[in-house]
């Protein structure tokens, strides 16, 4: 069996979305002739811990863990933040009231000295270790997955030293990530980010990302073809989970939700429906599960929805399917059309929602990648952030079908085209192509 080295920062016990793409791919790669060798951290400061994901690590998989030094402890100590508190991406604080000269200085240091990210200090020791390891334990190809994009720099150095076929896998953009312009970069740091990004895009044998629009954008940056391989869903996650619907009209959002994703028009539409229909008022329940930005919470409060909303922190992944399948409606919140990468935003959440069979209401670009997949599979509908009246009509229709007990789950077989097995098969084919060119 051919061997592939997968360089990833996120690995169980890490939770959240960043870990699942390669945890699941590595689970199924042996079925297509590739044995994964995972290179990851020994002592990373993961923002989320989820031990339930450890069951997906194949028992015969080789996992190499090496120590990493990260600046998070020093950052928290400098700002007086509790050591158990989560640090947001890029050191960008959520609440304006928490900002100070210390947080501004920390952000400036992060953006200008930790390039491309806070794990950059792991690059040299990893390259040194992996050169020795690969001389004794050869592999046929390398995959690096980012963010953090320091993983790509490790693979770049190995490519230059050993000449192995290399696939750079972008789960999110680099210089086009949403918070890039908030990093207070000097002109020098900005140039370095773009130079390193260009090196990765031009020197990798293959470049992959998770959505067609993202592939087009990366392709323009690197002047090359970029392949799309979606995240997909794993049927093993919900195979034993029955549909057990709540008696209330339950709308569920699950995941991280930033200020820019706040659907203020949706909250207004729900507020109006509550005033117009007393039955809807009594029946409505909104589950907000995960890391929800304070601006979203304030918007919900301002629209008088507080009593209808139940907030919960991150839940282990093995409980997610039951939450999906108990919900009347699953809420997918992307970004307004005005955001540069809104059309290409395809979160792993979309595919897990689809797997549940429950109806999906997506708020985002109506001509985006997510909207196209929802239309293709019949899994839900998409309404733009500005479409308050359309949201209201859609909710009224869904509520009426709920009352009539006709709001059935989606059984379209096209959903299966987005399974993790199908995505892994595509990746294995790409690996075969890379080693044979």
C-alpha positions as CSV (number, residue, x, y, z in Angstrom):
1,X,0.0,0.0,0.0
2,X,1.3,3.5,-0.8
3,X,2.0,5.8,2.0
4,X,1.1,9.5,2.4
5,X,2.5,11.9,5.0
6,X,-0.3,14.2,6.2
7,X,0.9,17.4,8.0
8,X,-1.9,18.8,10.2
9,X,-1.9,20.9,13.3
10,X,-5.4,19.8,14.2
11,X,-5.9,16.2,15.4
12,X,-7.9,14.6,18.2
13,X,-8.3,15.5,21.0
14,X,-8.8,18.8,19.1
15,X,-12.5,19.5,18.4
16,X,-14.2,21.9,16.0
17,X,-14.3,22.1,12.3
18,X,-10.5,22.2,11.6
19,X,-9.8,18.6,12.6
20,X,-12.6,16.8,10.8
21,X,-11.5,17.0,7.2
22,X,-8.3,15.0,7.6
23,X,-9.5,12.9,10.5
24,X,-12.2,11.6,8.2
25,X,-10.1,11.4,5.0
26,X,-7.4,9.4,6.8
27,X,-10.1,7.0,8.0
28,X,-11.1,6.1,4.5
29,X,-7.9,6.5,2.5
30,X,-6.8,2.8,3.1
31,X,-9.9,1.7,1.2
32,X,-8.4,3.4,-1.9
33,X,-4.8,2.1,-1.5
34,X,-3.2,4.8,0.6
35,X,-1.9,4.4,4.2
36,X,-1.9,7.8,6.0
37,X,1.0,8.8,8.3
38,X,-0.2,11.7,10.4
39,X,2.3,14.3,11.6
40,X,0.8,16.5,14.3
41,X,1.5,18.3,17.6
42,X,2.1,16.7,21.0
43,X,1.0,19.6,23.2
44,X,-1.0,22.1,21.1
45,X,-3.2,24.7,22.8
46,X,-6.4,23.7,21.0
47,X,-9.3,26.1,21.4
48,X,-11.7,23.2,21.6
49,X,-11.2,19.7,23.1
50,X,-13.5,16.9,21.9
51,X,-12.5,13.4,23.0
52,X,-15.5,11.8,21.1
53,X,-13.6,12.3,17.8
54,X,-10.8,9.9,19.0
55,X,-13.0,7.0,18.0
56,X,-12.5,8.0,14.3
57,X,-8.8,7.5,14.5
58,X,-8.2,4.2,12.7
59,X,-6.4,1.7,15.1
60,X,-3.7,0.9,12.6
61,X,-2.9,4.5,11.6
62,X,0.6,5.9,12.4
63,X,0.4,9.2,14.3
64,X,3.7,11.1,14.9
65,X,3.4,13.7,17.6
66,X,6.1,16.3,18.2
67,X,6.2,19.1,20.8
68,X,5.3,22.7,19.8
69,X,5.9,26.0,21.5
70,X,3.0,28.5,21.0
71,X,2.6,32.1,22.2
72,X,-0.9,31.7,23.7
73,X,0.1,31.3,27.3
74,X,2.3,34.5,27.2
75,X,-0.5,36.3,25.3
76,X,-3.1,35.4,28.0
77,X,-0.7,36.3,30.8
78,X,0.1,39.7,29.2
79,X,-3.5,40.6,28.8
80,X,-4.6,39.1,32.1
81,X,-6.9,36.6,30.4
82,X,-7.9,33.4,32.2
83,X,-5.6,30.6,31.1
84,X,-8.6,28.4,30.2
85,X,-10.2,31.1,28.0
86,X,-10.2,30.5,24.2
87,X,-8.1,32.7,22.1
88,X,-9.8,33.7,18.8
89,X,-8.2,33.4,15.4
90,X,-5.4,35.9,14.8
91,X,-5.6,37.2,18.4
92,X,-8.6,39.3,17.4
93,X,-10.8,40.0,20.3
94,X,-14.6,39.9,20.0
95,X,-15.7,42.7,22.3
96,X,-14.7,46.3,21.9
97,X,-14.8,46.9,25.6
98,X,-12.1,44.3,26.1
99,X,-9.7,46.1,23.7
100,X,-6.8,48.0,25.1
101,X,-3.3,49.1,24.1
102,X,-2.1,45.7,25.2
103,X,-4.5,43.9,22.9
104,X,-3.6,46.2,20.1
105,X,0.1,45.6,20.7
106,X,-0.4,41.8,20.9
107,X,-2.3,41.9,17.6
108,X,0.4,43.9,15.9
109,X,3.1,41.5,17.2
110,X,1.1,38.5,16.0
111,X,0.6,40.0,12.5
112,X,4.1,41.2,11.9
113,X,6.4,38.7,13.7
114,X,4.4,35.5,13.6
115,X,4.2,34.9,9.9
116,X,2.1,33.2,8.6
117,X,0.7,32.4,12.0
118,X,1.4,31.6,15.6
119,X,2.8,28.1,14.8
120,X,5.6,29.4,12.6
121,X,8.2,28.4,15.2
122,X,7.3,24.7,14.6
123,X,8.4,24.8,11.0
124,X,12.2,24.4,11.4
125,X,12.2,21.6,14.0
126,X,9.5,19.8,12.1
127,X,11.5,19.9,8.8
128,X,14.6,18.7,10.7
129,X,12.8,15.8,12.3
130,X,10.8,14.8,9.2
131,X,13.9,14.7,6.9
132,X,15.4,12.1,9.2
133,X,12.1,10.2,9.6
134,X,11.5,10.1,5.8
135,X,14.9,8.8,5.1
136,X,14.2,5.8,7.3
137,X,10.5,5.5,6.6
138,X,9.8,6.7,3.0
139,X,6.4,7.9,1.8
140,X,5.1,8.3,-1.7
141,X,3.5,11.7,-1.3
142,X,2.9,14.6,1.2
143,X,-0.3,16.5,2.0
144,X,-0.2,19.7,4.1
145,X,-3.5,21.2,5.3
146,X,-4.0,24.8,6.5
147,X,-4.8,26.9,8.3
148,X,-2.5,27.2,10.1
149,X,-0.5,27.8,6.9
150,X,2.7,27.0,8.7
151,X,1.9,23.4,7.8
152,X,2.3,24.3,4.1
153,X,5.8,25.8,4.9
154,X,6.9,22.5,6.4
155,X,5.8,20.7,3.3
156,X,7.4,23.3,1.1
157,X,10.8,22.7,2.7
158,X,10.4,18.9,2.5
159,X,9.5,19.3,-1.2
160,X,12.6,21.3,-1.8
161,X,14.8,18.9,0.1
162,X,13.4,15.5,-1.0
163,X,11.5,16.2,-4.2
164,X,8.4,14.3,-3.0
165,X,5.0,14.9,-4.7
166,X,3.1,17.4,-2.6
167,X,-0.5,18.5,-2.4
168,X,-1.3,21.7,-0.5
169,X,-4.8,21.5,0.9
170,X,-6.5,24.9,1.8
171,X,-9.4,24.5,4.1
172,X,-9.5,28.3,4.3
173,X,-7.8,31.1,2.4
174,X,-4.5,32.7,3.4
175,X,-4.2,36.4,2.5
176,X,-7.9,36.5,1.7
177,X,-9.1,35.2,5.1
178,X,-11.7,37.4,6.7
179,X,-9.5,38.8,9.5
180,X,-6.4,39.3,7.4
181,X,-6.9,43.1,7.1
182,X,-7.4,43.3,10.9
183,X,-3.9,42.1,11.7
184,X,-2.3,45.6,11.5
185,X,0.3,44.4,9.0
186,X,3.2,46.6,8.0
187,X,4.0,46.7,4.3
188,X,7.0,44.4,4.9
189,X,4.8,41.8,6.7
190,X,2.1,42.0,4.0
191,X,4.7,41.4,1.3
192,X,6.1,38.4,3.2
193,X,2.6,36.8,3.6
194,X,2.0,37.2,-0.1
195,X,5.4,35.9,-1.0
196,X,5.1,32.8,1.1
197,X,1.5,32.2,-0.2
198,X,2.8,32.5,-3.8
199,X,5.6,30.0,-3.1
200,X,3.1,27.4,-1.7
201,X,0.7,28.0,-4.6
202,X,3.3,27.7,-7.3
203,X,5.6,25.0,-5.9
204,X,3.0,22.5,-4.7
205,X,2.4,19.7,-7.3
206,X,-1.4,20.0,-6.7
207,X,-3.5,22.6,-4.8
208,X,-6.9,21.7,-3.4
209,X,-9.5,23.7,-1.6
210,X,-13.1,23.0,-0.3
211,X,-15.3,25.1,-2.7
212,X,-15.4,26.1,-6.3
213,X,-15.3,29.9,-5.7
214,X,-12.3,29.4,-3.4
215,X,-10.6,27.4,-6.1
216,X,-11.1,30.2,-8.6
217,X,-9.7,32.7,-6.2
218,X,-6.7,30.7,-5.3
219,X,-6.2,29.8,-8.9
220,X,-6.0,33.5,-9.8
221,X,-3.5,34.1,-7.0
222,X,-1.2,31.3,-8.1
223,X,-2.0,31.4,-11.9
224,X,-2.8,27.7,-11.9
225,X,-5.6,25.2,-11.8
226,X,-6.9,24.5,-8.2
227,X,-9.0,21.4,-7.5
228,X,-12.1,21.4,-5.4
229,X,-12.7,18.5,-3.1
230,X,-15.6,19.2,-0.7
231,X,-15.6,18.4,3.1
232,X,-18.6,16.0,2.9
233,X,-20.3,14.1,5.7
234,X,-19.6,10.7,7.3
235,X,-22.6,8.3,7.4
236,X,-21.0,6.6,10.4
237,X,-21.8,9.7,12.4
238,X,-25.5,9.4,12.1
239,X,-26.2,5.7,11.1
240,X,-27.7,4.8,14.4
241,X,-29.4,8.1,15.2
242,X,-33.2,8.1,14.8
243,X,-35.3,11.1,13.9
244,X,-36.8,12.2,17.2
245,X,-38.4,15.6,16.5
246,X,-39.0,18.2,19.2
247,X,-42.7,19.0,19.8
248,X,-41.8,22.7,19.4
249,X,-41.0,24.5,16.1
250,X,-37.3,24.2,16.7
251,X,-34.7,26.2,14.7
252,X,-31.1,25.1,15.4
253,X,-27.8,26.8,14.6
254,X,-24.7,24.9,15.5
255,X,-21.1,26.1,15.2
256,X,-19.1,29.3,15.4
257,X,-21.0,32.5,14.6
258,X,-19.1,35.8,14.0
259,X,-20.4,39.3,14.0
260,X,-20.2,39.5,10.2
261,X,-22.6,36.5,9.9
262,X,-25.3,38.1,12.1
263,X,-28.6,37.8,10.2
264,X,-30.3,40.8,11.6
265,X,-33.1,40.6,9.1
266,X,-33.9,37.1,10.1
267,X,-34.3,38.1,13.7
268,X,-36.6,40.9,12.6
269,X,-38.6,38.5,10.5
270,X,-39.0,36.2,13.4
271,X,-40.0,39.1,15.7
272,X,-42.7,40.1,13.3
273,X,-44.1,36.6,13.0
274,X,-44.3,36.3,16.8
275,X,-46.3,39.5,17.0
276,X,-48.6,38.4,14.2
277,X,-49.2,34.8,15.4
278,X,-49.7,33.9,19.0
279,X,-49.4,30.1,18.2
280,X,-46.0,30.7,16.5
281,X,-45.0,32.8,19.6
282,X,-45.7,29.8,21.9
283,X,-44.2,27.2,19.6
284,X,-40.9,28.9,18.6
285,X,-37.6,27.7,20.0
286,X,-34.2,28.7,18.7
287,X,-31.1,26.7,19.7
288,X,-27.8,28.5,19.3
289,X,-25.1,26.0,20.0
290,X,-21.4,26.9,19.9
291,X,-19.3,30.1,20.0
292,X,-21.8,32.9,19.3
293,X,-20.4,36.5,19.0
294,X,-21.7,39.0,21.4
295,X,-23.0,41.2,18.6
296,X,-25.3,38.3,17.5
297,X,-26.6,37.9,21.1
298,X,-27.3,41.7,21.3
299,X,-29.2,41.6,18.0
300,X,-31.3,38.7,19.2
301,X,-32.1,40.6,22.4
302,X,-32.9,43.9,20.5
303,X,-35.6,42.0,18.5
304,X,-37.3,40.6,21.6
305,X,-36.3,37.0,21.0
306,X,-34.4,36.3,24.2
307,X,-37.1,34.1,25.8
308,X,-37.2,31.9,22.7
309,X,-33.5,31.3,22.5
310,X,-31.4,28.6,24.3
311,X,-27.7,29.1,24.2
312,X,-25.3,26.2,24.6
313,X,-21.5,25.9,24.4
314,X,-19.7,23.5,22.0
315,X,-21.1,20.0,22.3
316,X,-19.1,16.8,21.5
317,X,-19.3,15.7,17.9
318,X,-20.9,12.4,18.8
319,X,-24.0,14.3,20.1
320,X,-24.4,16.5,17.0
321,X,-26.5,14.1,14.9
322,X,-29.1,13.8,17.7
323,X,-29.4,17.6,17.8
324,X,-29.8,17.8,14.1
325,X,-32.4,15.1,13.9
326,X,-34.5,16.6,16.7
327,X,-34.7,20.0,15.0
328,X,-37.6,21.1,12.8
329,X,-35.3,23.4,10.8
330,X,-31.5,23.7,10.6
331,X,-30.1,27.2,10.1
332,X,-27.0,27.8,8.0
333,X,-25.6,31.3,8.2
334,X,-23.0,32.3,5.7
335,X,-22.0,35.9,4.9
336,X,-23.6,38.9,3.2
337,X,-23.1,39.2,-0.6
338,X,-20.9,42.2,-0.1
339,X,-18.2,40.0,1.5
340,X,-15.5,39.0,-1.0
341,X,-15.6,35.2,-0.3
342,X,-19.3,34.9,0.6
343,X,-20.2,33.0,-2.5
344,X,-17.6,30.3,-1.9
345,X,-18.3,29.8,1.8
346,X,-18.9,26.0,2.2
347,X,-18.6,25.0,5.8
348,X,-18.5,21.4,6.9
349,X,-21.7,22.1,8.8
350,X,-23.6,22.3,5.4
351,X,-22.8,18.7,4.6
352,X,-23.6,17.4,8.1
353,X,-26.9,19.3,8.0
354,X,-27.6,17.6,4.6
355,X,-26.9,14.1,6.1
356,X,-29.5,14.6,8.8
357,X,-32.3,15.0,6.2
358,X,-33.8,17.9,8.1
359,X,-34.9,21.0,6.1
360,X,-32.2,23.7,5.8
361,X,-32.7,27.4,5.7
362,X,-29.5,29.1,4.4
363,X,-28.9,32.8,4.8
364,X,-26.3,33.8,2.2
365,X,-25.7,34.5,-1.5
366,X,-28.5,33.0,-3.6
367,X,-26.0,32.4,-6.4
368,X,-23.3,31.0,-4.2
369,X,-21.8,27.5,-3.9
370,X,-23.9,26.5,-0.9
371,X,-27.1,27.6,-2.7
372,X,-26.2,25.5,-5.7
373,X,-25.7,22.4,-3.6
374,X,-28.9,22.9,-1.7
375,X,-30.9,23.2,-4.9
376,X,-29.1,20.2,-6.5
377,X,-29.9,18.0,-3.6
378,X,-33.3,19.4,-2.6
379,X,-31.9,19.8,1.0
380,X,-33.1,23.4,1.6
381,X,-33.4,26.9,0.3
382,X,-31.2,30.0,0.3
383,X,-32.2,33.6,1.0
384,X,-29.9,36.6,0.9
385,X,-29.1,38.6,4.0
386,X,-31.2,41.5,2.7
387,X,-34.3,39.4,1.9
388,X,-36.3,39.9,5.1
389,X,-39.7,39.5,3.4
390,X,-38.5,36.3,1.7
391,X,-37.3,35.0,5.0
392,X,-40.7,35.8,6.6
393,X,-42.6,34.0,3.8
394,X,-40.3,31.0,4.0
395,X,-40.7,30.7,7.7
396,X,-44.5,31.0,7.5
397,X,-44.5,28.2,4.9
398,X,-42.3,26.0,7.0
399,X,-44.3,26.6,10.1
400,X,-47.6,25.8,8.3
401,X,-46.1,22.5,7.0
402,X,-44.9,21.8,10.6
403,X,-48.5,22.3,11.8
404,X,-49.8,20.0,9.1
405,X,-47.2,17.4,9.9
406,X,-45.9,17.5,6.3
407,X,-42.5,18.9,6.9
408,X,-40.7,15.7,5.9
409,X,-37.0,15.0,5.8
410,X,-35.1,15.1,2.5
411,X,-34.4,11.7,0.9
412,X,-32.9,12.8,-2.4
413,X,-30.2,10.3,-3.3
414,X,-28.0,13.1,-4.7
415,X,-27.0,13.9,-1.1
416,X,-24.8,10.8,-1.1
417,X,-22.6,12.4,-3.7
418,X,-21.2,14.4,-0.8
419,X,-20.2,11.6,1.5
420,X,-16.7,11.4,3.0
421,X,-16.1,8.2,1.2
422,X,-16.8,9.8,-2.2
423,X,-14.5,12.8,-1.3
424,X,-11.7,10.5,-0.1
425,X,-12.0,8.5,-3.3
426,X,-11.4,11.7,-5.3
427,X,-8.4,12.6,-3.1
428,X,-6.9,9.1,-3.6
429,X,-7.3,9.5,-7.4
430,X,-5.5,12.9,-7.2
431,X,-2.7,11.4,-5.1
432,X,-2.3,8.7,-7.8
433,X,-2.2,11.4,-10.4
434,X,0.4,13.4,-8.5
435,X,2.9,10.4,-8.1
436,X,2.5,9.4,-11.7
437,X,3.2,12.7,-13.4
